[in-house]
């Protein structure tokens, strides 16, 4: 069966440290992988997109890597701040599904001051 | 503020009621989506509209009926819902659905409770 799993449901880190979130998938051949942030009671907000032929993408304090051999994407937040506390979702799209995305299970990140 | 507006924000209805959820975007996007999200779970795709035509229906029960009156509006008509349909219903839009290279813009959802 197809699965998209994100590491531990909840992740706590100290302010200023780097948070690393993992997205693992099985039985997909994703063409694109996106990361979203979701705050309680709000809709997801797009953060970054990476294509299958890209190894790494950066945006300010955010970095995404994509390893199609390991079937894994890592999402890093450097110099984390309490305002980064939220649920982070990865989402895959394949060449067959176009912009139809399958979301991962999500990781709830808490940055402790 | 999000660029996708959903109304109402909260809705409580009985199992015999008929109600509608509304979604509006003015970004010129031609793809619009309905998702259902239960607590502490990821969004699950329900329907996709592309150029105002239903493109994908993820085997959703017929008590949910989508409608796309024009390129800016998306409705979800509800009838005879069950308690397990209580969830956050999210609307999203993107430029098109041809590729997965476009971000989806989400509204803040309608919190639906079925009594």
Interface residues (C-beta under 8 A of the other chain):
Chain A: X9 X30 X31 X32 X34 X41 X42 X43 X44 X45 X46 X49 X51 X89 X92 X93 X94 X97 X98 X99 X100 X101 X102 X103 X104 X105 X106
Chain B: X2 X4 X31 X40 X41 X42 X43 X44 X45 X48 X56 X90 X92 X94 X96 X97 X98 X99 X100 X101 X102 X103 X104 X105 X106 X107 X108 X109 X111
